Amino acid sequence: MRRLATMASRHFFHVQLKDAMGKVYRLLLLLLLLPIFAAAQLCEGAMGISALHEHFGSGHNYGPPLPEGATTYEYVTSFPVAGTYMVSNHAQLNGAKWHPGLDNTPDDGNGYMLLFDADETAGEFFNVVLDSLCPGTRYEFSVYAANLVTPSSCMGQGILPDIRFELRDTLTGNLLSSVETGELPNTAILRWNKYGMTFTLPPGQDAVRLLLINNAEGGCGNDVAIDDIRINICNPSREQSAVLCDGESVEVNGKVYTEPGVYIDTISGASFCHDSILLTEVRSGAAEFSVIDTFVCGGSAFRVGPNAYTEPGFYVDTLLNAAGCDSIVQLQLSTASLNASLQASADSIALGRSVRLQASGQGEGPLIWRWLTTEGLSCTDCADPVAEPLSTTNYVLSVQDGLTGCRDTLEKEITVLPCEAVFAPTAFSPNGDGRNDTFRPLYGDCVQEVSLLEVYNRWGGLVYRSTVPNEAWDGYAKGRLCNVGPYLFRALLRLKDGKEQWVQGELQLLR
């Protein structure tokens, strides 16, 4: 069993009120006269337990009157007039001027509510003292209120109720807190709305004066219904969570929980005034059981929690899962074998030539090949690609066992030799016989093209120049066949690796 908090106790305190003559009433009766509160700041989070919930009871009409001296209004059980109030289980007591409707409290058959027909003169109509409170404590007052008057009453010009709620220091009369409802609108049906506010008692004081003030002038309209009045301490709240593992329970504040859920408890402090609300989320966290049958690669380890296993065998570990419950792991570990090699048809090649790379190997399952060096390869996921590198390259191959996941890395360097495969004829005969009629340098695999060709006579004069790739000289200059004799040439070669190379030499023009 897991204990998450100390024992909690629930307390209900007794609040009294005094009128100007010092007469004491129970808060149950006092709060029957609370007006509509305008929406204000309320307790944040979960409120403390309810010190009072006044829903006025239920029964046949009419309910009992309020204590003498608690209000300046007159209690009536017949047709209402200005300055009177009623306690009733339905609202249509003023002909068609008031809405038909029931009280706000759910599931309280024939439930009572408080109905006011406001006085024609605006001003204070309720003034009492609430005592037996907790000094320095924050409270929330709340009430449901509704405008009784139908939209068609008073020729559609009915006065809208407007009530001010005040809390004052009982010793100095200073205003501690106040809120106004504002004008309560006419609605098509009797519509209940919640109003409320919070206040904090000064240190050293256990009472506050509550005043109810009518802000609206008298006349047709200005009639209001009140129900479900509460007073709650704004207890500080906190949250926690716990996990239910198999066969366990969770103890929170002296209570034992065996099912998942969200539970609310009141934790007592130095006094009831300082109790707090504890919200506990109990989550299900069943134990887990798993079986692992796997391999361990040579030179590595398989980890189960904090344990690392490098040798084949059968192991059992008990761990805590993410929820904090036991997790049993059974491990059957085998050693995986992976042997692989990489060869090449040649270790060195001339620029422009190719070489075949050949990988082979054996593992527990099919092997997966992936070349990490891809330049000049015919494929990147096969074991035997053709490589045509432009420079000396170290080819790196990753091999993985498709069953065990074990990996190895292989390397093979291919040296690319300098380009020397160039041949220039020493003579040509442009006589039109179809043999050796033109001149240009010849080359092997390492050359991409002859990008420039120039020919000079024996005195250094330029007789031919071409930038057309691989174009040959036909022995003519300015439209005339050149004389027989020696000539000089030079050519710019573009190699397959992107570099350039000059070649030059002598040639003879023959007939």
Secondary structure, DSSP 8 states (H G I E B T S, - for coil): -EE-S----------EEE-TT--EEEHHHHGGG-----B-----SS---EEEEE---B-SS------TTSBSSEE-SSS--TTEEEEES-S--SGGGB-----SSTT-TTB-EEEEE--SS-EEEEEEEE-S--TT-EEEEEEEEEE-B-TTGGGGT-B---EEEEEE-TTT--EEEEEE-------SS---EEEEEEEE--TT---EEEEEEE-S--SSB-EEEEEEEEEEE---EEEEEEEE-TT--EEETTEEE-S-EEEEEEE--SSGGG-EEEEEEEEE---EEEEEEEEEETT--EEETTEEE-S-EEEEEEEE-TTSSEEEEEEEEEEE--EEEEEES-SEEETT--EEEEEEEE-SS-EEEEES--TTBS-SSSSS-EE--SS-EEEEEEEEETTT--EEEEEEEEEEE----EE--SEE--SSSSSS-SB--EE-TTEEEEEEEEEE-TTS-EEEEE-STT--B-SEETTEE--SEEEEEEEEEEETTS-EEEEEEEEEE--
